[in-house]
Amino acid sequence: MVAKKDDGSLSYIDRVKKELGRSRVKEFSAHSTKAHCVAWNCTGKYLATGSLDKTSSIQSFKEERLSREFSLKGHEDDIQQVGWHPSDPNILSTVSADKTLRIWDIRTPQKTVACISTKGEVINMTWRGDGNTIALGNKDDIVAFVDYKTHKVVSEKQADFEVNEIAWSADERHFFMSSGNGSVHICDYPSLEPVFQLPAHTAQCICLKFTPDRRYFATGGADALINIFDSSELACVNSYSRLEWPVRTLSFNHDGRLLASGSEDLVIDIAYVATGEKVATIPCNAFPFCVAWHPSENLLAFVTDDKKHGGDKHSRESEKSSSGCVKLFGL
């Protein structure tokens, strides 16, 4: 992974440092109480958030600002994850502590396309690249696969280890699961028969994210390390650590050359993937729950716990005013 020169006089990393160095954070109201997940659709026109208020807020992005369009209502408990169809910009899936997966078409937001009951409380969700299958991982470490067209659970398997984030490989023949034992478990798909257990961290492996082209993937662990792996060789090509707490959220930008990471540190770190060099730091008043890069711009959306430090009146009023907001960095 070598830094490439642009046509201009500045290298990629210098240009991005300059670009993001001028950036600021803007807050946009989304929910009545804190949001803890966020995702862009495939075109970057819409942003979805999920909240403790049991709704998903849909915002449109235009002219450097978010505009709240509507809220998707139907879940009976906190929304844990939101995820867009990989190629259809109108289809969104949400999972909740009410033990259901809901599929929505945002062109008809008044009703769900489907509501599928799940075993246990789903905490992780991902779409297969062809858009035909949704994978779910619950608190009881059961991994289930839902057929998007039939809205049926087609298979499920109880893991004998703690399952955290999940993802398909580039060829979609293998399924990756970060785990509580610090490894990434790689299985055949769809059988989920074990293929390889990749050591990644000395403590719990919490996060797992692929670059858009799937050539590399990153893991984040309770050891506060971030590791970058070549997905074909399964070799670690880089490792770095600037955060002091367990890494809980990761996101690659659109060209896979920047990686945003968040933990219980009150910052979001943005690194140049090839070297691990710091590109930018975003100060936060509370730890970030989730970070998500725009699919074609260096624009980062994130949501935080919104619990401020300090006990004065001004701090409490500020906390109340920012609760339920989604934040954008890169404008």
MARKOL-290580 format. One record per residue (C-alpha): x, y, z. Coordinates in pm, 1 decimal. Example, Ala and Ser with C-alpha at 12.3 -4.5 7.8 and 13.67 -1.06 7.14 Angstrom:
+----------+----------+----------+
:     east :    north :       up :
+----------+----------+----------+
:   1230.0 :   -450.0 :    780.0 :
:   1367.0 :   -106.0 :    714.0 :
+----------+----------+----------+
END
This chain:
+----------+----------+----------+
:     east :    north :       up :
+----------+----------+----------+
:      0.0 :      0.0 :      0.0 :
:    200.7 :    295.0 :   -130.8 :
:    103.0 :    663.0 :   -122.8 :
:     24.7 :    780.7 :   -473.5 :
:     94.7 :   1124.3 :   -616.0 :
:   -194.8 :   1319.1 :   -762.7 :
:   -158.0 :   1515.2 :  -1086.7 :
:    -95.8 :   1828.6 :   -879.2 :
:    201.5 :   1911.0 :   -664.4 :
:     50.6 :   1777.3 :   -342.7 :
:     41.4 :   1410.9 :   -252.5 :
:   -293.4 :   1253.7 :   -170.8 :
:   -232.7 :   1269.7 :    203.1 :
:   -119.1 :   1634.2 :    193.1 :
:   -422.0 :   1733.1 :    -11.1 :
:   -663.0 :   1552.5 :    219.4 :
:   -495.8 :   1695.9 :    529.7 :
:   -538.8 :   2043.3 :    385.2 :
:   -899.8 :   1974.7 :    284.5 :
:  -1004.9 :   1827.2 :    618.7 :
:   -799.6 :   2080.4 :    813.1 :
:  -1042.0 :   2348.0 :    691.7 :
:  -1345.7 :   2137.1 :    777.1 :
:  -1586.3 :   2188.0 :   1061.7 :
:  -1855.3 :   1985.6 :   1236.8 :
:  -2220.8 :   2070.8 :   1185.7 :
:  -2509.1 :   1927.6 :   1386.3 :
:  -2852.2 :   1843.0 :   1246.2 :
:  -3156.6 :   1744.5 :   1450.4 :
:  -3272.6 :   1388.3 :   1387.6 :
:  -3443.0 :   1240.8 :   1696.6 :
:  -3606.8 :   1325.5 :   2028.1 :
:  -3336.5 :   1129.5 :   2211.5 :
:  -2992.6 :    996.1 :   2126.1 :
:  -2919.3 :    817.6 :   1800.5 :
:  -2667.6 :    535.5 :   1798.0 :
:  -2640.1 :    420.1 :   1435.8 :
:  -2600.1 :    600.2 :   1103.6 :
:  -2562.3 :    498.0 :    736.3 :
:  -2561.2 :    661.0 :    390.0 :
:  -2750.3 :    510.6 :     98.2 :
:  -2552.9 :    403.1 :   -208.7 :
:  -2590.1 :    739.2 :   -388.2 :
:  -2519.5 :    956.2 :    -85.1 :
:  -2847.6 :   1140.1 :   -133.2 :
:  -3002.4 :   1007.3 :    188.0 :
:  -2875.7 :    943.2 :    538.6 :
:  -3053.6 :    716.4 :    787.7 :
:  -3014.6 :    713.1 :   1164.5 :
:  -3161.8 :    484.3 :   1429.0 :
:  -3246.3 :    591.3 :   1780.3 :
:  -3362.5 :    503.2 :   2129.1 :
:  -3688.2 :    678.3 :   2031.6 :
:  -3776.9 :    364.3 :   1824.8 :
:  -3763.4 :    548.2 :   1490.0 :
:  -3530.3 :    578.2 :   1194.4 :
:  -3488.6 :    933.3 :   1068.8 :
:  -3433.7 :    985.7 :    695.8 :
:  -3247.4 :   1299.1 :    593.4 :
:  -3165.9 :   1423.0 :    245.4 :
:  -2824.0 :   1571.4 :    172.3 :
:  -2804.8 :   1870.1 :    -59.2 :
:  -2599.5 :   2187.2 :    -78.9 :
:  -2382.9 :   2095.4 :    218.7 :
:  -2665.7 :   2037.5 :    461.0 :
:  -2904.3 :   1769.1 :    582.2 :
:  -3278.8 :   1821.6 :    564.5 :
:  -3504.8 :   1599.0 :    770.5 :
:  -3756.1 :   1428.9 :    540.7 :
:  -3952.6 :   1190.7 :    765.4 :
:  -3926.9 :    926.7 :   1036.5 :
:  -3991.3 :    556.9 :    985.4 :
:  -4217.1 :    432.7 :   1264.3 :
:  -4315.7 :     78.3 :   1354.9 :
:  -4052.2 :    -67.5 :   1583.2 :
:  -4155.8 :   -115.0 :   1946.0 :
:  -3810.1 :    -73.6 :   2100.3 :
:  -3469.7 :     90.7 :   2036.8 :
:  -3333.0 :     65.7 :   1683.8 :
:  -2992.6 :   -104.0 :   1699.1 :
:  -2873.2 :    -90.1 :   1337.0 :
:  -2970.2 :     63.9 :   1002.7 :
:  -2844.2 :    -63.5 :    666.7 :
:  -2917.1 :     33.2 :    306.7 :
:  -2949.9 :   -202.1 :     11.4 :
:  -2610.2 :   -199.9 :   -165.6 :
:  -2749.9 :    -87.4 :   -503.5 :
:  -3113.3 :     22.9 :   -456.9 :
:  -3105.9 :    372.5 :   -301.5 :
:  -3463.4 :    347.7 :   -172.9 :
:  -3445.6 :     24.8 :     30.6 :
:  -3348.2 :     34.7 :    397.0 :
:  -3335.6 :   -233.8 :    664.6 :
:  -3355.6 :   -173.6 :   1039.4 :
:  -3321.0 :   -404.3 :   1339.0 :
:  -3446.5 :   -336.3 :   1686.9 :
:  -3441.8 :   -456.1 :   2044.7 :
:  -3803.7 :   -560.9 :   1973.5 :
:  -3650.6 :   -867.9 :   1799.0 :
:  -3763.3 :   -776.5 :   1447.5 :
:  -3600.2 :   -688.8 :   1117.4 :
:  -3799.0 :   -437.4 :    913.6 :
:  -3749.1 :   -357.5 :    546.7 :
:  -3861.9 :    -18.9 :    416.3 :
:  -3905.1 :    151.7 :     81.6 :
:  -3854.7 :    520.1 :    156.5 :
:  -4080.9 :    614.6 :   -134.9 :
:  -4369.7 :    480.8 :     77.5 :
:  -4248.5 :    554.4 :    432.0 :
:  -4588.3 :    512.6 :    598.6 :
:  -4558.9 :    134.0 :    605.6 :
:  -4296.1 :   -137.6 :    611.4 :
:  -4231.7 :   -363.9 :    314.6 :
:  -4178.3 :   -653.5 :    555.2 :
:  -4144.4 :   -725.9 :    925.4 :
:  -3947.9 :  -1041.3 :   1005.5 :
:  -3925.7 :  -1184.9 :   1356.8 :
:  -3575.8 :  -1274.8 :   1474.3 :
:  -3441.9 :  -1504.6 :   1741.7 :
:  -3310.5 :  -1278.2 :   2012.9 :
:  -3201.8 :   -917.8 :   1994.4 :
:  -3008.3 :   -843.3 :   1674.8 :
:  -2707.1 :   -616.0 :   1726.4 :
:  -2525.8 :   -650.6 :   1391.7 :
:  -2652.3 :   -652.7 :   1034.4 :
:  -2503.2 :   -645.8 :    685.6 :
:  -2624.1 :   -684.3 :    325.0 :
:  -2465.7 :   -920.7 :     76.1 :
:  -2317.1 :   -736.1 :   -221.0 :
:  -2581.0 :   -862.3 :   -466.9 :
:  -2859.4 :   -731.9 :   -241.4 :
:  -3030.5 :  -1070.2 :   -218.6 :
:  -2947.2 :  -1158.3 :    143.2 :
:  -2929.9 :   -982.5 :    479.5 :
:  -2711.2 :  -1132.5 :    751.6 :
:  -2798.2 :  -1082.1 :   1117.4 :
:  -2601.9 :  -1145.3 :   1435.0 :
:  -2777.1 :  -1140.7 :   1770.0 :
:  -2678.9 :  -1112.3 :   2135.8 :
:  -2698.1 :  -1490.2 :   2172.7 :
:  -2436.2 :  -1536.2 :   1894.8 :
:  -2683.7 :  -1678.9 :   1644.9 :
:  -2609.6 :  -1579.3 :   1285.8 :
:  -2911.9 :  -1579.7 :   1054.5 :
:  -2958.2 :  -1514.1 :    683.0 :
:  -3274.2 :  -1352.4 :    546.5 :
:  -3378.4 :  -1375.8 :    180.4 :
:  -3459.6 :  -1021.1 :     69.1 :
:  -3712.4 :  -1129.3 :   -193.7 :
:  -3909.4 :  -1380.1 :     12.8 :
:  -3855.2 :  -1208.4 :    350.3 :
:  -3783.4 :  -1547.2 :    505.1 :
:  -3504.8 :  -1662.9 :    733.2 :
:  -3337.1 :  -1919.5 :    507.3 :
:  -3070.2 :  -2043.5 :    749.6 :
:  -2921.4 :  -1980.2 :   1089.8 :
:  -2639.1 :  -2114.3 :   1299.7 :
:  -2543.3 :  -2094.9 :   1665.0 :
:  -2178.6 :  -1992.9 :   1700.2 :
:  -1967.2 :  -2133.5 :   1982.0 :
:  -1791.7 :  -1798.8 :   2027.8 :
:  -1896.3 :  -1437.1 :   2078.7 :
:  -1993.1 :  -1293.7 :   1739.0 :
:  -1941.2 :   -922.0 :   1683.7 :
:  -1938.9 :   -751.5 :   1341.2 :
:  -1999.7 :   -957.8 :   1028.3 :
:  -1926.3 :   -924.7 :    655.2 :
:  -1898.9 :  -1113.6 :    326.4 :
:  -1572.4 :  -1155.0 :    137.4 :
:  -1516.9 :   -992.9 :   -203.5 :
:  -1623.4 :  -1306.6 :   -393.3 :
:  -1908.0 :  -1361.9 :   -143.2 :
:  -1803.3 :  -1725.3 :   -101.8 :
:  -1682.4 :  -1665.3 :    251.7 :
:  -1831.9 :  -1504.8 :    559.6 :
:  -1622.1 :  -1313.1 :    814.4 :
:  -1706.8 :  -1270.0 :   1183.1 :
:  -1508.4 :  -1069.9 :   1438.3 :
:  -1513.1 :  -1244.8 :   1772.6 :
:  -1474.1 :  -1213.1 :   2145.8 :
:  -1159.7 :  -1427.8 :   2142.2 :
:   -970.5 :  -1166.3 :   1939.4 :
:   -986.0 :  -1355.5 :   1608.4 :
:  -1167.5 :  -1314.1 :   1279.9 :
:  -1350.4 :  -1637.0 :   1201.9 :
:  -1372.1 :  -1706.7 :    828.9 :
:  -1636.4 :  -1955.8 :    717.8 :
:  -1763.7 :  -2104.2 :    396.3 :
:  -2086.4 :  -1945.9 :    275.1 :
:  -2366.2 :  -2045.2 :    299.0 :
:  -2278.6 :  -2351.8 :    508.9 :
:  -2079.8 :  -2149.0 :    768.8 :
:  -1837.3 :  -2439.6 :    798.4 :
:  -1510.6 :  -2307.1 :    948.1 :
:  -1231.6 :  -2235.0 :    700.5 :
:   -976.1 :  -2033.2 :    896.5 :
:   -938.4 :  -1849.3 :   1225.7 :
:   -730.2 :  -1535.0 :   1178.6 :
:   -559.1 :  -1397.3 :   1492.0 :
:   -622.3 :  -1022.7 :   1503.0 :
:   -613.4 :   -887.0 :   1858.9 :
:   -488.7 :   -975.7 :   2205.2 :
:   -835.0 :   -895.4 :   2342.3 :
:  -1189.6 :   -888.6 :   2203.2 :
:  -1211.4 :   -814.8 :   1828.6 :
:  -1504.0 :   -574.6 :   1809.5 :
:  -1508.9 :   -412.0 :   1464.2 :
:  -1472.8 :   -546.2 :   1110.8 :
:  -1495.4 :   -330.9 :    798.6 :
:  -1394.0 :   -386.3 :    434.0 :
:  -1274.7 :   -121.4 :    189.1 :
:  -1528.0 :    -46.5 :    -87.9 :
:  -1328.3 :   -260.7 :   -333.1 :
:  -1293.6 :   -537.3 :    -70.1 :
:   -916.5 :   -562.1 :   -122.0 :
:   -848.6 :   -483.8 :    242.3 :
:  -1033.3 :   -501.6 :    570.8 :
:   -977.7 :   -340.2 :    908.1 :
:  -1036.9 :   -472.3 :   1256.0 :
:  -1066.4 :   -279.6 :   1580.5 :
:  -1019.1 :   -438.4 :   1919.0 :
:  -1050.8 :   -399.3 :   2292.5 :
:   -669.6 :   -369.0 :   2294.0 :
:   -719.3 :    -24.7 :   2127.5 :
:   -537.6 :   -146.7 :   1814.2 :
:   -650.1 :   -106.0 :   1454.5 :
:   -517.6 :   -366.2 :   1211.4 :
:   -533.2 :   -357.5 :    830.5 :
:   -536.1 :   -690.4 :    643.8 :
:   -497.3 :   -786.6 :    280.2 :
:   -820.1 :   -977.7 :    216.4 :
:   -673.2 :  -1220.1 :    -39.0 :
:   -353.0 :  -1303.6 :    150.1 :
:   -506.1 :  -1263.0 :    499.5 :
:   -182.6 :  -1088.9 :    596.5 :
:   -166.2 :   -790.7 :    829.4 :
:    -17.7 :   -502.8 :    626.4 :
:    -44.3 :   -229.3 :    886.0 :
:   -125.1 :   -175.7 :   1251.9 :
:   -156.1 :    140.1 :   1455.5 :
:   -298.4 :    275.4 :   1779.2 :
:   -375.4 :    631.8 :   1880.8 :
:   -691.6 :    563.8 :   2079.2 :
:   -670.3 :    463.6 :   2443.8 :
:  -1001.6 :    278.9 :   2474.5 :
:  -1150.2 :    -21.0 :   2286.4 :
:  -1219.7 :     58.4 :   1920.9 :
:  -1596.4 :     38.0 :   1867.7 :
:  -1664.8 :    182.2 :   1522.6 :
:  -1477.8 :    193.9 :   1189.2 :
:  -1551.4 :    328.0 :    842.2 :
:  -1346.0 :    349.0 :    520.4 :
:  -1397.0 :    644.8 :    288.9 :
:  -1506.6 :    604.6 :    -74.3 :
:  -1160.6 :    527.3 :   -216.0 :
:  -1053.8 :    309.6 :     77.5 :
:   -755.1 :    529.6 :    160.4 :
:   -888.3 :    690.5 :    476.4 :
:  -1016.2 :    512.4 :    786.2 :
:  -1223.3 :    678.5 :   1058.1 :
:  -1229.5 :    514.6 :   1400.1 :
:  -1403.5 :    583.8 :   1727.4 :
:  -1391.9 :    453.9 :   2082.6 :
:  -1473.3 :    588.8 :   2427.7 :
:  -1200.6 :    846.8 :   2371.1 :
:  -1358.5 :   1184.7 :   2307.9 :
:  -1219.9 :   1203.2 :   1954.0 :
:  -1266.5 :   1043.1 :   1614.1 :
:   -936.3 :    953.1 :   1451.9 :
:   -893.9 :    971.5 :   1073.5 :
:   -590.5 :    784.6 :    942.3 :
:   -419.0 :    733.8 :    607.7 :
:   -459.6 :    359.9 :    557.8 :
:   -129.0 :    296.7 :    380.0 :
:     85.4 :    422.5 :    667.0 :
:   -146.7 :    472.0 :    964.4 :
:    -48.6 :    839.3 :    969.1 :
:   -295.3 :   1075.4 :   1134.0 :
:   -483.9 :   1288.4 :    880.9 :
:   -733.2 :   1459.1 :   1112.0 :
:   -884.8 :   1440.8 :   1459.1 :
:  -1244.8 :   1532.3 :   1533.9 :
:  -1304.4 :   1638.0 :   1897.0 :
:  -1625.1 :   1501.2 :   2050.4 :
:  -1808.7 :   1596.1 :   2368.7 :
:  -1908.1 :   1231.2 :   2415.4 :
:  -1785.7 :    903.0 :   2273.3 :
:  -1898.5 :    820.5 :   1916.7 :
:  -2140.0 :    531.6 :   1871.1 :
:  -2106.0 :    507.6 :   1493.2 :
:  -1915.4 :    669.9 :   1205.0 :
:  -1999.0 :    649.2 :    832.3 :
:  -1824.9 :    803.7 :    531.2 :
:  -2027.8 :    937.3 :    236.5 :
:  -2004.0 :    697.3 :    -63.2 :
:  -1836.9 :    950.6 :   -295.2 :
:  -1711.9 :   1244.8 :    -86.4 :
:  -1478.0 :   1293.8 :    208.7 :
:  -1772.4 :   1370.0 :    433.1 :
:  -1811.5 :   1183.1 :    760.8 :
:  -2142.2 :   1137.7 :    942.5 :
:  -2139.1 :   1031.9 :   1306.2 :
:  -2357.9 :   1003.6 :   1614.5 :
:  -2241.2 :   1020.6 :   1974.7 :
:  -2358.1 :    927.0 :   2320.4 :
:  -2438.7 :   1297.5 :   2382.9 :
:  -2344.7 :   1270.6 :   2749.7 :
:  -2133.7 :   1572.7 :   2823.3 :
:  -1863.1 :   1597.2 :   3085.6 :
:  -1912.4 :   1860.9 :   3350.7 :
:  -2207.1 :   1948.1 :   3565.5 :
:  -2273.9 :   2317.5 :   3515.1 :
:  -2600.4 :   2454.3 :   3384.0 :
:  -2454.8 :   2551.2 :   3047.7 :
:  -2323.6 :   2197.4 :   2996.5 :
:  -2662.8 :   2045.5 :   3077.5 :
:  -2843.8 :   2282.5 :   2842.6 :
:  -2594.0 :   2207.7 :   2566.6 :
:  -2640.3 :   1834.3 :   2618.5 :
:  -3016.9 :   1867.9 :   2590.0 :
:  -2995.9 :   2075.5 :   2272.9 :
:  -2762.3 :   1830.7 :   2095.6 :
:  -2938.0 :   1510.0 :   2202.2 :
:  -3058.3 :   1312.7 :   1900.9 :
:  -2840.0 :   1500.3 :   1654.9 :
:  -2642.8 :   1359.5 :   1364.7 :
:  -2313.5 :   1536.0 :   1294.7 :
:  -2126.1 :   1594.7 :    968.2 :
:  -1754.0 :   1659.3 :    932.6 :
:  -1593.5 :   1762.7 :    603.9 :
:  -1815.6 :   2054.0 :    501.3 :
+----------+----------+----------+
END
